[in-house]
Amino acid sequence: MKKFAIMMMMLMMSICVFAKGDVKVVVFTPTPAMHCQNCEKKIKDNIRFVKGVKKIETSVEKQTITITYDAAKTTPEKIEAGFKKLGYKVKKK
């Protein structure tokens, strides 16, 4: 009985976590281009601190940065501002 109650509480908590916010995805192309793993690391290490950013995927080969974010907490424009602080200009793809 105790295990069942704990499992139900965990289920309810996970539903609440996933129900919050409107999760969206935006794809950017950076300028200057990403050339190496250090460029990717610089972007990932800094953009993750933009409020609302949930996930960052980069591709040097495709020159894309895919960001999953909570639309209730941020906008693509605010994410772009984060790139400007790093010396990158980004364009929505």
N, C-alpha and C positions, 0 to 999 in steps of 0.2 A: 504494500500500500504506500509506503514511504517513497519507494522508487518511482511509483506511478505519479505521485504528487510532484516529485522533483522533475520528472520528464515533462509533465504538463506545464510546469512553470517555465522550463527552458523553451518549450515550444512557443508559448505565449510571448516570451521575451524576444525570440527570433522573429516572430511575425511582426512585432512592434518595430524592430530595427529595420526590417525590409519595407515596411509600409511607409516609413518616413521619407519624404522628399520625392522628387521627380528625377530619376537618374537618366542622364543623357550622355551622348558621345559626340565629340568634335574631333576632326582630324586637321592638323596644321602641317604646313610645309615651312621649314625654317630658312631664314637668310641671316647670316651666312650659313652655308650647308654644314651639316654634321659630317665630320671626316673620320671619326674614330670612336672607340669606346669611352674615351675621356669626355668627348662632347656629349654623348648619351648620358654619362654619369652626372655631368654638370647639370644637365636639364632635369633629369629625374630627381637629383638631390635637392634642387631648389624649387621646382614647380610643385612638388608634393606638399609644400607648405602653403600653397594658395588654398584658402578656405574653400571647402566643398569638393576638392579634387579627391577622387576615390582610387583611380588607377591610371598609370601612365605606361604606354608602350611606345618604344621608339624603333625605327628601322633606318639604319644608315643607307642600306641598299636602295630603299624606296624614297628616302628623304621625307619620312612622315613621322609625326608624333600624334598618337591617338590617345585622347584623354577622356576618361569616364568621370563625370562630375555630377554633383547634386545640384540641380537647377534651382532649388529653393535657397541654396547658399551662395552660389556664384553664377557668373555668366561667361560666355566665351571672351567678351571684352575684358573682363577682370583677369582672366587667365592670360590673355595677350599682354596685359600690363605687366604681369609677372615675367614674361619673356623679355620685355624691354629692359627690365632691371638687370638681366643677364647679358644684354648686348645683342639679343636676337630680335629680328622682326619676323613675325609669322603671318601666314596667309591661310585662311580656311580653304580646305580642299573640297 
